Amino acid sequence: MNTQKLNIHEAKTNLSAILAQIEKDGRTVLICRNGTPVAELSPIKKNVGSRLSKHPVMSNIRINYDPAEDMTDDEWGVME
């Protein structure tokens, strides 16, 4: 992937066009001050899961009892 370097003024002036180019090409853009990179604009990864999607490890955990079930007297004795 090709990385483009822009100075701060050029990036500020053309920000909308630069963001459209990043969306289209997936290219990374370095923002430079006096030729030294100070920031990097890159596309967000589309394959990152939603916070509502199932976790790959946690979805394999199986609970073989009802966690809301009351404890028996024997179990309470162990807790004391």
N, C-alpha and C positions, 0 to 999 in steps of 0.2 A: 504494500500500500504506500502511496506517495504522500509525503508530508509537505505541507505548504508553510512557508514562513512569511509572516506579515508584521509590519511595524504597527505600533499602537494606533497611530493616526489612521492608517489605512483600514485597520480592523474596525475602529470606531465608526468610520465613515461608511463602510460597506457591511455592517454587521448582519443585516437581514439577508443579503445576498450570500454571505459566507455561511450562515446557518442553513440556507436552502441547499447550498453546495454540499455541506456536510451530510444533510439528510439524503441527498440524491446519490452521492458517491461513496459515503462512508469514510471519507478522507479525514485525517487529523490535521489541524491547523495550529501552528505554534505562533504565539503572539510575542513579539520581541521588542525590547527597549535597547536602543543603541546596539542592535545585532545580537543581544543576549536574550535567550528565551526566558520569559517570566510566567507564561501561562500556556495551557494547552486546551484546545477545544476538540472534543472527539465525540462521535455519535454514541448514544446510549445503546447498550446491548439489548436487543429485542427479545432474546431468549431467557432473560432473567424471569424467574417465576413470580407469580403474584403472591402477596402475603397471605392470600386466602387459599392458595393451592396446597395440596398435601405435601408434607415433608417426606423425602424418600426414606429416611430411617424411622422417623416417628410413626409413619403409616404401617410399619411392619410390627409394631408392638401390640400384643394381644393381652387383654386383662381377662382372666378366667373366673372372675367373680363380679358381683354387683358392688361397686364402690360406695353406693348410697345405702347399702344394707346395714342394719343395726348390728353392733358387735354382740357376740354371745357373752354370758357371764364368765365363761372360761377365758375368753379373750381379754376381758376387762381385768381379770386376775393377773394375767401376764403383764399388763401395762403398769400395775402398781409397784 
